[in-house]
């Protein structure tokens, strides 16, 4: 079964053409959570990195990122980072200590034995707050510390602009079925 990767414009245009042909089809959307260190503060463009400047610093894009202040990463199990810690580097850090979780969003439509799909990534939104925390490194009485929290992206970020006539089905797992009926 052939698999055709499209950009957003091609995918929407293919859907529009299918609607004009009165062909019956389903559009599937699969959303999966990833935290595989694909995205981190070292590789982010400057406007996106500004959201992290309270807790970390870098000289430029693709340069090493260091912690400016001690902080807790609540998404990654309450991991504590000290001031001056090497958090992320674009090249030399095999196991970065700080990564940004994201959703991988895949839209697909199966037509005539072929699958057309469009995929993109949606980063989680960071929030940096100051909380009173207790723990081994913070003492029994607790102390105020910066806390990095991540919130899932809004639904509008996960959606693409499809014609009104199209119904999108959210699926948990897509199984690729091989259609042998087209073999002569």
KOLZA-18672 format. One line per field, with one value per residue (C-alpha): y, x, z; residue number from 1; residue in one letter. Coordinates in steps of 0.2 Angstrom, whole numbers, plus 2048, in hexadecimal, padded with zeros to 3 digits. Example, Ala and Ser with C-alpha at 12.3 -4.5 7.8 and 13.67 -1.06 7.14 Angstrom:
2
north [7EA,7FB]
east [83E,844]
up [827,824]
n [1,2]
res [A,S]
end
This chain:
184
north [800,810,81E,830,83E,84F,860,869,872,862,858,864,866,853,852,860,856,847,850,857,845,83F,831,82A,82B,82E,83A,833,83D,834,83E,836,83E,83E,843,83C,84C,850,862,86C,87E,87E,87B,887,897,8A7,8AC,89A,89A,8AA,8A0,897,8A6,8A7,896,894,89D,89A,8A5,8A1,894,883,888,87F,884,886,888,89A,895,885,87E,86F,867,860,857,84C,845,854,854,862,86C,877,888,886,874,870,86D,86B,86C,86A,85E,858,852,841,840,852,856,861,85D,864,857,858,850,848,84B,841,843,835,830,81F,820,813,808,817,821,834,83B,84C,84C,85A,85D,868,86D,86E,87F,883,88C,892,896,897,88B,885,874,868,85A,853,861,86F,86B,864,876,879,888,892,88B,88E,880,87C,874,86F,871,867,872,879,86F,87D,879,867,86A,86E,878,86B,86E,86F,85F,854,84A,846,837,836,825,81E,812,811,800,800,7F3,7EC,7EB,7DD,7E1,7EC,7DF,7D7]
east [800,808,80B,80B,811,809,80C,7FC,7F7,7F8,7EF,7E0,7E0,7DF,7D1,7C8,7CA,7C3,7B4,7B1,7B2,7A4,7B0,7AD,7BC,7C1,7CE,7D7,7E1,7ED,7F5,804,80E,821,82F,83E,849,846,842,84C,850,860,858,849,848,84A,838,834,843,83D,830,83E,84A,845,84D,85A,866,86F,87A,871,867,870,87B,87C,86E,872,867,866,85E,85A,849,83E,838,827,823,832,82E,833,845,850,85C,869,870,87D,877,87A,868,869,874,871,87F,88A,87D,878,86B,865,85F,851,845,834,826,81B,80C,80F,7FF,7FC,7ED,7EA,7DD,7DC,7D7,7D8,7E5,7F0,7F2,7F5,7FB,801,80B,811,817,80F,81A,813,812,81E,818,825,81F,826,820,825,82C,834,840,851,85A,84D,84C,83F,837,837,83C,836,83C,838,82E,82C,81C,816,804,7FD,7FA,7E9,7DD,7DE,7F1,7ED,7E0,7E3,7D6,7CC,7BC,7AC,7A6,7B4,7B2,7C2,7C4,7D0,7D9,7E4,7EE,7EE,7F2,7F8,7ED,7F5,7E7,7EB,7DC,7E5,7F2,7EE]
up [800,7FB,808,802,80D,80A,811,818,808,7FE,80A,80B,7F8,7F6,803,7F9,7E9,7F1,7F7,7E5,7DE,7EB,7F0,802,80E,820,827,836,843,84E,85C,866,874,872,87D,874,875,863,869,876,87A,870,860,862,859,863,865,86C,877,880,889,892,896,8A8,8AC,89E,893,882,877,866,85E,85E,86C,87D,889,89C,8AB,8B2,8C2,8CB,8C5,8C5,8B5,8BA,8AA,8AB,8BD,8C7,8C0,8C9,8BF,8C8,8C2,8B5,8B0,89D,898,885,876,864,860,86E,87C,878,886,889,89B,894,886,880,87F,86F,866,856,84C,83C,830,824,817,80E,7FC,7EE,7F8,7FC,80C,80B,81B,822,833,83E,850,85D,86B,87D,884,893,8A3,8AF,8C1,8D2,8DF,8F0,8EF,8FC,8F9,8FB,8F2,8F8,90A,916,919,906,8FC,8ED,8DC,8CA,8C3,8B0,8AB,89A,894,884,875,872,867,859,857,854,847,834,82A,821,817,821,819,820,830,83A,844,852,853,860,854,841,83A,828,81F,80F,801,7F5,7EA,7DF,7DA,7C9]
n [1,2,3,4,5,6,7,8,9,10,11,12,13,14,15,16,17,18,19,20,21,22,23,24,25,26,27,28,29,30,31,32,33,34,35,36,37,38,39,40,41,42,43,44,45,46,47,48,49,50,51,52,53,54,55,56,57,58,59,60,61,62,63,64,65,66,67,68,69,70,71,72,73,74,75,76,77,78,79,80,81,82,83,84,85,86,87,88,89,90,91,92,93,94,95,96,97,98,99,100,101,102,103,104,105,106,107,108,109,110,111,112,113,114,115,116,117,118,119,120,121,122,123,124,125,126,127,128,129,130,131,132,133,134,135,136,137,138,139,140,141,142,143,144,145,146,147,148,149,150,151,152,153,154,155,156,157,158,159,160,161,162,163,164,165,166,167,168,169,170,171,172,173,174,175,176,177,178,179,180,181,182,183,184]
res [X,X,X,X,X,X,X,X,X,X,X,X,X,X,X,X,X,X,X,X,X,X,X,X,X,X,X,X,X,X,X,X,X,X,X,X,X,X,X,X,X,X,X,X,X,X,X,X,X,X,X,X,X,X,X,X,X,X,X,X,X,X,X,X,X,X,X,X,X,X,X,X,X,X,X,X,X,X,X,X,X,X,X,X,X,X,X,X,X,X,X,X,X,X,X,X,X,X,X,X,X,X,X,X,X,X,X,X,X,X,X,X,X,X,X,X,X,X,X,X,X,X,X,X,X,X,X,X,X,X,X,X,X,X,X,X,X,X,X,X,X,X,X,X,X,X,X,X,X,X,X,X,X,X,X,X,X,X,X,X,X,X,X,X,X,X,X,X,X,X,X,X,X,X,X,X,X,X,X,X,X,X,X,X]
end
